[in-house]
Amino acid sequence: MRLSPIGATLDDAKSIAPTMPNRLATETSPYLRQHADNPVDWRPWDAEALAEARAQDKPILLSIGYSACHWCHVMAHESFEDAATARLMNEMFICIKVDREERPDIDKIYQLAHQALTRRGGGWPLTVFLAPDDLAPFYAGTYFPKEARYGMPPFAYVLEQVRGFWDTRRSEVRAQNAALREFLDEHGTGAAHAGALDDAPIRAALTQIAQLFDPEYGGHAGAPKFPHCPELELLLDLSATSLFLLRQGEGKNNVELTLTRMAKGGIHDQIGGGFCRYSVDERWEIPHFEKMLYDNAQLLPLYAEAARSNATDQHKPAAAVVGKLVDWLTREMTAPHGGFYAALDADSEGEEGKFYVWQRDEVHAALSEEEFKVVEPYYGFNRPPNFEHAAWNPIVAQPLDAIAQTIGVSQPHAENLLAQANAKLFAARSQRVRPGLDDKILTSWNALMIAGLARAARVTQTPSFAALTARAVESLRGNAWRDGRLYASFDGRAARFPAYLDDHAFLIDALIELLQTDWRRDHLDWAIELADALLERFEDREHGGFYFTAHDHETLIQRPKPFADEALPSGNGVAARSLLRLGHLLGETRYLDAAERTLRAGFTAMTQMPAACATLQRALNDFLRPRTLVVVRFDLPAEEEAWRTALHGCGDLRRIDAYFIANRAAELPGTLAAQKYIAGGVAYVCRGPQCDPPLTAPSRLADALRAT
């Protein structure tokens, strides 16, 4: 749009912006409260704000972000804290601020609209201008600078041009909005696949992932670089499926390369543990420094399985990654009630990465000479600075055994020196101003971490991990579960926002993982309640699959039914996998049928963008080749131990669901009721609806699973 500026000038506005806290001061979201003292008259997304926009016939400026987002902070400091810019925003628009983590429903819609309007991907901050009557966007962007740079116009100029377009060319806005509404209505609504389901989409995904793969650093070639955990999970699933003849185990090898390179890179916090969201370079070296719970939840079980399946000295780093990640989770991300906080900010003291990066001199000062001789080459402090040409973000730059040989010490001594140095650097770093903590508890993200911890506890046989999951799931049950209804978020004051598809699907998956770590009937009952709620409140009963919002959710301009993975795994993909697993465990055909309908509804998406639908592809693989189900009934602890030992001796357990149920357990539902205890213990092994005769000796279980 090329229109003359309208309204007040920036100079006119400097003295008139409001100075009192705006309407975000009482919100539960830390991100919204960060903007409570802006001179912008921000409002939360609510009926009052929308009604005021309609009453004044004033377009809405919708700004979507999250607390750990670096560029959200940049735009806030440049524009939202500036009185002149705020005056223009307040005069021309109703300004609404949304936390994308609390309202993923709104974010999904307007990210898609941004993509349609601009023909490029979105991100955060997302800046969208909406018509007040139908809430359709007529202009969109992401970050806008205060002054013209990066090839972008100044934000004030954008504000003036957008308002001018709304005031003088309303008919064009209406025509564009009608076309956009039609696009949104039709998006993802194709007919369900009617023919036989086959593995063609899975094979297409394998081809696409191979084409995208970076053979030197792992992950997708090029920058920026994200972990893409669903793709890694798919590759490991298929590596465990003999029908997919991956050349010389390339799927598993590619996963191992990616995990190894990430663990050595700066995306991994070498000093304090845990992973940042993504790397800005192709080497995993320099991240945006925000740490999100959901990334670490997805990476944890992958590293745990790598540590178990490669129990050699050269793969000890995978076990160390797991330990440091859980230490970070326990130390910095666990609430007193056991739930897990959402994120740590990228910035501290107004600078991105300041908490994490180092000067060589301060490292030298913190360590003994002997320790520094190890740390300097190990973390790359003997190289040019890698962060903005001025500081060092630690990476594993040289193998420790080579350093030990160079300085003339034994490998064990070098390991001790490195451990001592890490402790000193961690203590020194702890004295710095910490990044901000987003302390809200999100059901879906907590469920992801519970599932990841449960898997890690099982494959590494670490009871302390299981204890963390027990506290976290009870926190969700006590705070996010109200009168038979799940909520998406809670803090110390209240549970908020009726839960979305992801909350239900991820929590069912987490409970299934927990049941394999420690069978509890109340976990099973809760999983059944959640599965029934999915079918009742979210399923597209005509075309199959699940909407992102419940049938009685607030009406928005679109009701998404997402099949592709985004930052989180696809809710439809996780729902289909979970319903298959729960359906086979209970012999419940309602769940199995709903999973099949979901796969049929998503088949076109899997075909058109195969790698992006990796989680749904995993569900398709589970449908075509059902996972092996093992139910062990035991009486005495020694019996359970013998059967668990036999199970863990069977090698790759990725495609095995194993439940250990004590004889004293309450009456069991579904087909479980027929799986009775036999003296000495008994195992029932099934693949889909087909079950073997009961096995009464642990050695026979091992033989049966190896054959599988």
C-alpha positions in Angstrom: 0.0 0.0 0.0 1.3 3.5 -0.9 -0.8 6.1 0.9 -0.1 9.4 2.5 0.5 9.2 6.3 -2.6 10.1 8.4 -3.2 11.0 12.0 -0.9 12.5 14.6 2.9 12.8 13.9 5.4 11.2 16.2 6.4 14.6 17.6 2.7 15.4 18.4 2.4 12.2 20.3 5.4 12.3 22.7 3.6 13.9 25.6 0.2 12.3 25.4 0.7 8.6 25.8 -0.9 7.0 28.9 1.5 6.4 31.8 -0.7 4.2 34.1 -0.5 0.4 33.9 -2.7 -0.9 31.1 -5.2 -3.8 31.2 -2.6 -6.5 31.1 -1.5 -5.9 34.7 -3.8 -8.6 36.1 -3.2 -11.2 33.4 -1.8 -14.7 34.3 0.6 -14.7 31.4 4.1 -13.3 32.4 4.5 -12.3 28.8 1.4 -10.1 28.9 2.4 -8.7 32.3 5.8 -7.7 30.7 3.8 -5.2 28.7 1.6 -3.9 31.5 3.6 -0.7 31.9 3.9 0.1 28.2 2.3 3.4 27.2 0.3 1.3 24.7 -3.2 0.8 25.9 -2.9 -3.0 25.5 -5.9 -5.2 26.1 -6.1 -9.0 26.3 -8.1 -10.9 23.7 -11.5 -10.8 25.2 -15.1 -9.9 24.4 -14.8 -6.4 25.8 -11.9 -5.5 23.5 -13.5 -7.0 20.4 -16.8 -5.2 21.2 -15.1 -1.9 21.6 -13.4 -2.3 18.3 -16.7 -3.0 16.6 -18.4 -0.1 18.4 -15.7 2.4 17.3 -15.3 0.8 13.9 -11.6 0.8 14.7 -9.2 -1.8 13.3 -7.4 -4.1 15.7 -3.7 -4.2 16.0 -3.0 -7.8 17.2 0.5 -8.5 18.5 1.4 -12.1 19.3 4.5 -13.2 21.0 5.9 -15.1 24.0 8.1 -14.2 27.0 11.3 -15.8 25.9 11.3 -14.3 22.4 14.3 -12.1 21.7 12.8 -10.2 18.8 9.6 -9.6 20.7 11.7 -7.8 23.3 13.5 -5.8 20.6 10.2 -4.6 19.2 8.8 -3.9 22.6 11.9 -1.8 23.6 12.0 0.1 20.3 8.3 0.7 19.8 5.9 -0.4 22.5 7.9 1.4 25.2 8.2 4.6 23.1 5.6 7.2 24.0 5.3 8.6 20.5 4.8 5.3 18.8 2.3 4.2 21.5 0.3 7.4 20.9 -0.2 6.5 17.3 -1.1 2.9 18.1 -3.7 4.1 20.7 -5.2 6.7 18.4 -5.5 4.5 15.3 -6.2 1.0 16.7 -7.6 -1.2 19.4 -4.4 -2.8 20.5 -4.6 -6.5 21.6 -1.7 -8.5 23.0 -1.7 -12.3 22.9 0.6 -14.9 24.5 1.0 -17.5 21.8 1.6 -20.2 24.4 -1.7 -19.5 26.2 -3.7 -19.0 23.0 -2.2 -21.3 20.4 -5.6 -21.4 18.8 -5.4 -17.7 17.9 -1.7 -17.9 16.9 -2.3 -20.8 14.5 -5.0 -19.0 12.7 -3.2 -15.7 12.2 0.2 -17.4 11.4 -1.7 -19.1 8.5 -3.3 -15.8 7.5 0.1 -14.1 7.6 1.4 -16.8 5.3 -1.5 -16.3 2.9 -1.2 -12.5 2.8 2.6 -12.3 2.6 3.5 -15.6 0.8 6.2 -16.3 3.4 6.5 -18.0 6.7 5.6 -16.2 9.9 7.1 -16.2 13.4 7.2 -14.0 16.4 6.5 -11.3 17.1 3.5 -11.6 14.8 1.9 -8.2 13.9 -1.5 -8.5 12.3 -4.2 -5.8 11.6 -7.8 -7.0 11.7 -11.1 -5.7 10.5 -13.1 -5.1 13.7 -16.4 -6.7 12.5 -15.2 -10.1 11.2 -11.7 -10.2 12.7 -10.2 -11.0 9.3 -6.7 -9.7 8.8 -6.0 -7.3 6.0 -2.3 -6.6 6.6 0.4 -8.7 8.4 4.0 -8.8 9.3 6.4 -10.0 12.0 9.0 -7.7 13.5 8.9 -4.1 12.4 11.8 -1.8 13.4 11.4 1.7 14.8 13.6 3.1 12.1 13.9 1.8 8.5 16.4 -1.0 8.4 16.7 -4.7 7.3 14.8 -3.6 4.2 11.7 -2.9 6.3 9.9 0.4 6.8 9.6 2.1 10.2 6.8 0.8 12.4 5.2 4.3 12.7 5.0 4.5 8.9 3.4 1.0 8.8 0.8 2.2 11.3 -0.1 5.2 9.3 -0.3 3.4 6.0 -2.4 0.6 7.3 -4.9 3.0 9.0 -5.0 5.0 5.8 -5.8 1.9 3.8 -8.6 1.0 6.1 -10.1 4.5 6.0 -9.9 5.2 2.3 -10.0 1.8 0.6 -12.5 -0.1 2.6 -14.0 -1.9 -0.4 -10.6 -3.4 -1.3 -10.2 -4.5 2.3 -13.6 -6.2 2.2 -12.8 -8.0 -1.1 -9.4 -9.2 0.2 -11.0 -10.3 3.5 -13.7 -12.3 1.7 -11.0 -14.1 -0.3 -9.0 -14.8 2.8 -12.0 -16.1 4.7 -12.7 -18.5 1.9 -9.1 -19.7 1.9 -9.2 -20.2 5.7 -12.6 -22.0 5.5 -11.2 -24.4 2.9 -7.8 -25.0 4.3 -7.3 -28.6 5.5 -10.9 -29.6 4.7 -10.1 -32.1 1.9 -12.0 -35.4 1.6 -10.8 -38.3 3.7 -8.8 -41.0 1.9 -11.2 -43.7 0.9 -8.9 -46.4 -0.3 -6.6 -48.8 1.5 -4.0 -47.1 3.7 -0.5 -47.9 2.7 3.0 -46.8 3.5 3.6 -44.6 0.4 3.6 -41.4 2.4 6.1 -42.9 4.8 8.5 -43.8 2.0 8.0 -40.3 0.6 8.9 -38.8 4.0 12.1 -40.9 4.1 13.1 -39.6 0.7 12.4 -36.0 1.7 14.2 -36.3 5.0 17.2 -37.8 3.2 17.2 -34.9 0.7 17.1 -32.3 3.5 19.8 -34.0 5.6 23.1 -32.3 6.4 25.7 -35.1 6.3 28.3 -33.1 8.1 26.4 -31.5 11.0 23.1 -33.5 11.0 19.6 -32.0 11.0 18.4 -30.1 7.9 21.1 -28.6 5.7 21.6 -24.9 6.1 20.6 -22.3 8.6 18.8 -21.6 10.8 18.8 -25.1 12.3 16.0 -26.6 14.4 16.1 -30.1 16.1 13.0 -31.4 14.2 12.5 -34.1 16.8 9.4 -35.8 15.2 11.6 -36.6 12.1 14.3 -38.1 14.4 11.6 -40.2 16.1 10.2 -41.4 12.8 13.7 -42.4 11.6 14.2 -44.5 14.7 10.8 -46.1 14.4 11.5 -47.1 10.8 15.0 -48.3 11.7 13.2 -50.7 14.1 10.9 -51.9 11.3 12.6 -54.4 9.0 10.4 -53.7 6.0 12.1 -50.3 5.6 15.5 -51.3 4.2 17.3 -48.1 5.2 20.7 -48.3 3.5 23.2 -49.6 6.1 21.1 -48.3 9.0 21.2 -44.7 7.6 18.1 -43.6 9.6 19.6 -44.5 12.9 23.0 -43.2 11.9 21.6 -39.9 10.8 19.8 -39.5 14.2 23.0 -40.3 16.0 25.0 -37.8 14.0 22.4 -35.1 14.6 22.3 -35.8 18.4 26.1 -35.9 18.6 26.6 -32.6 16.7 23.9 -30.9 18.8 25.4 -32.1 22.1 28.7 -30.7 21.1 27.3 -27.4 19.8 26.4 -24.1 21.5 22.7 -24.9 21.2 23.4 -27.2 24.1 24.2 -25.4 27.3 27.6 -26.9 28.0 27.8 -25.4 31.5 24.3 -25.7 32.9 22.6 -28.3 30.7 19.5 -28.2 28.5 19.0 -27.0 24.9 18.1 -23.7 23.4 15.3 -23.4 20.8 17.4 -23.3 17.6 20.7 -22.4 16.1 21.2 -19.4 13.8 24.1 -21.2 12.0 24.4 -24.6 10.3 26.9 -25.9 12.9 24.6 -25.8 16.0 27.0 -23.3 17.4 25.2 -20.0 18.1 21.6 -20.2 19.3 18.9 -17.8 20.1 19.3 -18.4 23.8 15.7 -19.0 24.9 15.2 -22.4 26.5 11.8 -23.9 26.0 10.4 -26.7 28.0 8.9 -28.4 24.9 12.2 -28.7 23.1 13.9 -30.3 26.0 11.0 -32.6 26.6 11.3 -34.0 23.0 15.1 -34.2 23.1 15.4 -35.9 26.5 14.1 -39.4 25.5 16.1 -39.3 22.2 19.3 -38.8 24.2 18.2 -41.4 26.8 17.7 -44.0 24.0 21.0 -43.1 22.4 22.7 -43.6 25.8 21.2 -47.0 26.2 21.6 -48.3 22.6 25.2 -47.2 22.4 26.5 -48.1 25.9 30.2 -47.6 24.9 32.8 -45.1 26.0 32.4 -43.1 22.8 28.7 -42.6 23.6 29.1 -41.6 27.2 28.3 -38.0 26.2 24.7 -39.0 25.5 24.3 -40.2 29.1 25.9 -37.0 30.3 23.5 -34.9 28.2 20.6 -36.7 29.9 21.9 -36.2 33.4 22.6 -32.5 32.8 19.3 -31.9 31.2 17.4 -33.4 34.1 19.6 -31.5 36.6 18.6 -28.3 34.8 15.0 -29.2 34.7 15.0 -30.0 38.5 17.0 -27.0 39.5 15.5 -24.3 37.3 12.2 -25.4 35.8 10.3 -27.3 38.5 7.7 -25.6 40.5 7.2 -26.4 44.2 4.0 -28.3 43.4 6.0 -30.5 40.8 4.8 -29.0 37.6 7.3 -27.6 35.0 7.7 -24.0 34.1 7.4 -22.9 30.5 10.6 -21.2 29.4 13.7 -19.1 30.2 14.3 -15.9 28.4 16.9 -15.3 25.7 17.9 -12.0 27.2 19.2 -10.7 30.5 20.1 -7.1 31.4 18.6 -6.3 28.0 21.1 -8.3 26.0 20.6 -11.6 24.2 22.8 -14.4 25.5 24.6 -12.2 28.2 24.0 -14.9 30.8 25.6 -17.6 28.8 28.6 -16.2 26.9 32.1 -15.6 28.3 35.2 -13.6 27.9 38.4 -15.7 27.8 40.0 -13.7 30.7 37.1 -14.3 33.1 37.3 -18.1 32.3 41.0 -18.0 33.0 40.5 -16.1 36.3 37.9 -18.6 37.5 40.1 -21.7 36.9 43.4 -23.1 38.0 46.1 -23.2 35.3 45.8 -27.0 34.9 42.0 -26.7 34.5 42.3 -23.9 32.0 44.7 -26.0 29.9 41.9 -28.4 29.4 39.0 -26.0 29.1 40.5 -23.5 26.7 40.9 -25.9 23.8 37.9 -28.1 24.8 35.3 -25.2 24.7 37.1 -23.3 21.9 38.4 -20.4 24.0 41.6 -20.6 22.0 39.7 -19.7 18.8 38.4 -16.4 17.7 35.2 -15.3 19.5 32.2 -17.0 18.0 29.4 -14.7 19.4 29.1 -11.4 17.6 32.9 -11.3 17.3 33.2 -10.2 20.9 32.5 -13.2 23.2 32.6 -17.0 23.4 29.6 -19.3 23.5 31.1 -22.7 24.7 31.1 -25.5 22.2 33.0 -28.9 22.3 35.7 -27.8 19.9 38.3 -30.5 20.4 38.0 -34.1 21.7 39.1 -34.5 25.4 41.3 -37.5 24.6 43.3 -35.4 22.2 43.7 -32.6 24.7 44.8 -35.1 27.4 47.5 -36.4 25.0 48.6 -32.9 24.1 49.0 -31.7 27.7 50.4 -35.0 28.9 47.8 -36.2 31.3 45.7 -39.3 31.5 42.1 -39.4 30.1 40.6 -39.9 33.5 42.6 -37.0 34.9 41.5 -34.7 32.1 37.9 -35.8 32.8 38.3 -34.8 36.4 39.8 -31.5 35.5 36.9 -30.7 33.1 34.4 -31.6 35.8 36.1 -29.4 38.3 36.2 -26.5 35.8 32.6 -26.9 34.9 31.6 -26.7 38.5 33.6 -23.5 38.9 32.2 -21.9 35.7 28.7 -22.9 36.7 29.2 -21.2 40.1 30.7 -18.1 38.5 27.8 -17.9 36.0 25.3 -18.3 38.8 26.4 -14.9 40.1 25.2 -13.2 37.0 21.7 -11.6 36.5 19.6 -14.5 35.4 17.3 -14.6 32.3 13.6 -14.1 33.0 11.6 -17.2 33.9 8.1 -17.7 32.4 6.6 -19.5 35.3 3.2 -20.4 33.9 2.4 -24.1 33.7 1.2 -25.3 30.3 -0.6 -28.7 30.3 0.6 -29.7 26.8 4.2 -28.9 27.5 4.1 -30.5 30.9 2.6 -33.6 29.3 5.4 -33.7 26.8 8.0 -33.6 29.5 6.2 -36.2 31.6 6.2 -38.5 28.6 9.9 -37.8 27.9 10.9 -38.4 31.5 8.9 -41.6 31.7 10.6 -42.9 28.6 14.0 -41.9 29.9 13.3 -43.5 33.3 12.4 -46.7 31.5 15.2 -47.0 29.1 17.9 -45.9 31.5 16.3 -47.5 34.5 16.6 -44.4 36.6 14.0 -44.2 39.4 14.6 -40.5 40.2 13.3 -39.6 36.7 10.1 -41.6 37.5 9.7 -39.7 40.7 9.7 -36.4 38.8 6.9 -37.6 36.5 4.8 -38.7 39.5 4.9 -35.3 41.0 4.2 -33.5 37.7 1.2 -35.6 36.7 -0.3 -35.1 40.2 0.2 -31.4 39.7 -1.7 -31.4 36.5 -4.5 -33.5 38.0 -4.8 -31.2 41.0 -4.6 -27.9 39.1 -5.6 -28.4 35.4 -8.4 -30.9 35.8 -11.6 -29.3 37.0 -15.0 -31.1 37.2 -14.1 -33.5 34.4 -12.7 -30.9 32.2 -9.0 -30.2 31.3 -7.6 -26.7 31.2 -4.6 -25.5 29.1 -2.7 -23.3 31.6 -2.5 -22.5 35.3 -0.5 -20.5 37.8 -0.8 -19.9 41.5 -4.2 -18.2 41.0 -6.3 -20.2 38.6 -6.6 -22.6 35.7 -7.4 -20.8 32.5 -8.4 -21.6 28.9 -10.3 -24.8 28.1 -7.8 -27.3 26.9 -6.9 -27.8 23.3 -6.3 -30.9 21.2 -2.6 -30.9 22.1 -3.3 -30.9 25.8 -5.6 -33.9 25.6 -3.4 -35.9 23.1 -0.1 -35.2 24.8 -1.5 -36.1 28.2 -2.9 -39.4 27.0 0.5 -40.2 25.6 2.2 -39.2 28.8 -0.2 -41.4 30.9 0.5 -44.4 28.5 4.2 -43.9 29.1 3.7 -43.6 32.9 1.7 -46.8 32.9 4.7 -48.6 31.5 6.9 -47.2 34.2 4.5 -47.7 37.2 1.1 -49.2 36.6 -1.6 -47.2 38.4 -5.3 -47.7 37.8 -6.0 -44.0 38.3 -3.6 -43.2 35.5 -5.4 -45.6 33.2 -8.9 -44.2 34.2 -7.7 -40.7 33.5 -6.3 -41.7 30.1 -9.7 -43.2 29.2 -11.6 -40.1 30.3 -9.3 -37.9 28.2 -9.7 -40.2 25.2 -13.4 -40.1 25.5 -13.3 -36.3 25.7 -11.3 -36.2 22.5 -13.9 -38.2 20.7 -16.8 -36.3 22.2 -15.5 -32.7 22.0 -12.9 -32.6 19.3 -13.5 -35.1 16.5 -14.6 -34.1 13.1 -17.4 -36.6 13.0 -18.0 -36.1 9.3 -14.5 -36.2 7.8 -12.3 -37.7 10.6 -9.4 -36.2 12.5 -9.5 -33.8 15.4 -10.0 -30.0 15.5 -7.6 -28.0 17.6 -10.4 -26.6 19.7 -13.4 -28.2 21.3 -16.9 -28.1 19.9 -18.0 -25.5 22.5 -14.8 -23.3 22.2 -15.0 -19.6 21.5 -15.9 -19.0 17.8 -12.9 -17.7 15.9 -12.5 -17.0 12.1 -11.2 -20.5 11.5 -11.3 -23.8 13.3 -7.9 -25.4 12.6 -7.5 -29.2 12.1 -3.7 -29.4 12.0 -1.9 -32.4 10.7 1.7 -31.1 10.3 4.3 -30.8 13.0 5.2 -27.3 14.1 7.3 -26.4 17.2 5.3 -29.1 18.9 4.4 -32.5 17.4 1.1 -32.6 15.6 -1.8 -33.0 17.9 -3.6 -35.2 15.4 -0.5 -37.4 15.0 -0.1 -37.8 18.8 -3.8 -38.5 19.2 -3.8 -41.2 16.5 -0.8 -42.9 18.0 -2.2 -42.7 21.5 -5.6 -44.0 20.5 -4.0 -46.9 18.7 -1.9 -47.8 21.8 -4.8 -47.4 24.2 -7.2 -49.1 21.9 -5.0 -52.2 21.6 -4.3 -52.3 25.3 -8.0 -52.3 26.1 -9.4 -53.9 23.0 -11.5 -50.7 22.5 -12.5 -50.5 18.9 -13.9 -46.9 19.3 -10.3 -45.7 19.8 -8.9 -47.8 17.0 -11.6 -46.6 14.6 -11.1 -42.9 15.5 -7.3 -43.4 14.9 -8.0 -44.8 11.5 -10.4 -42.0 10.6 -7.7 -39.5 11.6 -5.1 -41.2 9.3 -7.6 -41.1 6.5 -8.3 -37.4 7.1 -4.6 -36.6 7.2 -3.5 -38.9 4.3 -3.5 -36.0 1.8 -1.4 -33.9 4.1 1.0 -36.8 4.6 1.3 -37.2 0.8 1.7 -33.5 0.0 4.2 -32.6 2.8 5.5 -36.0 4.0 8.4 -34.9 6.2 6.4 -32.1 7.9 3.8 -34.8 9.0 6.4 -37.0 10.7 4.3 -37.6 13.8 1.3 -38.6 11.7 3.6 -40.8 9.7 4.6 -42.6 12.9 0.9 -43.2 13.6 0.5 -44.6 10.1 3.4 -47.0 10.7 1.8 -48.1 14.0 -1.5 -48.7 12.2 0.0 -50.7 9.3 2.4 -52.6 11.6 0.9 -52.6 15.1 3.4 -52.2 18.0 4.1 -55.3 20.1 2.0 -55.2 23.3 3.3 -57.0 26.4 1.2 -57.4 29.6 3.0 -59.0 32.5 1.0 -60.2 35.5 3.0 -60.8 38.6 2.6 -61.3 42.4 5.9 -60.9 44.1 8.5 -58.1 43.5 11.1 -60.8 42.5 8.7 -62.0 39.8 8.4 -58.4 38.4 12.2 -58.0 38.5 12.8 -61.2 36.6 10.3 -60.2 33.8 11.7 -56.6 33.6 15.2 -58.0 33.3 14.1 -60.3 30.5 12.4 -57.4 28.7 15.4 -55.1 28.9 17.6 -57.8 27.6 15.7 -57.9 24.3 17.5 -55.0 22.6 15.5 -52.3 20.9 12.3 -51.6 22.8 11.1 -48.7 20.7 8.1 -50.6 19.2 7.2 -52.5 22.3 4.6 -51.3 24.9 5.1 -53.3 28.1 2.9 -53.1 31.2 3.6 -54.8 34.5 0.4 -55.3 36.5 0.4 -56.7 40.0 -2.0 -59.5 40.8 -3.6 -57.4 43.5 -4.6 -54.7 41.0 -8.2 -53.7 41.0 -10.6 -55.3 38.4 -9.2 -54.4 35.0 -11.2 -53.0 32.0 -11.6 -54.4 28.5 -9.4 -57.3 27.3 -7.1 -56.8 30.3 -9.7 -58.5 32.4 -8.9 -61.8 30.7 -5.1 -61.6 31.2 -5.0 -63.4 34.6 -2.1 -64.0 36.9 -0.4 -67.4 36.8 1.8 -68.5 39.6 5.4 -67.4 39.0 4.3 -64.6 36.7 3.0 -64.7 33.1 3.4 -62.5 30.0 0.8 -62.0 27.3 2.3 -60.8 24.0 0.1 -59.4 21.3 0.5 -57.6 17.9 -2.6 -55.7 17.1 -5.6 -58.1 17.7 -3.4 -61.2 17.5 -2.0 -62.7 20.7 0.4 -65.5 21.4 -0.3 -68.2 24.0 0.7 -67.0 27.6 4.4 -67.2 28.4 5.3 -68.5 31.9 9.1 -68.1 31.8 11.0 -64.9 31.4 13.4 -66.5 29.0 10.5 -67.3 26.7 9.5 -63.7 26.6 13.0 -62.7 25.5 12.9 -65.3 22.7 9.5 -64.2 21.6 10.4 -60.5 21.4 13.7 -61.2 19.7 11.8 -63.1 17.0 9.5 -60.1 16.6 
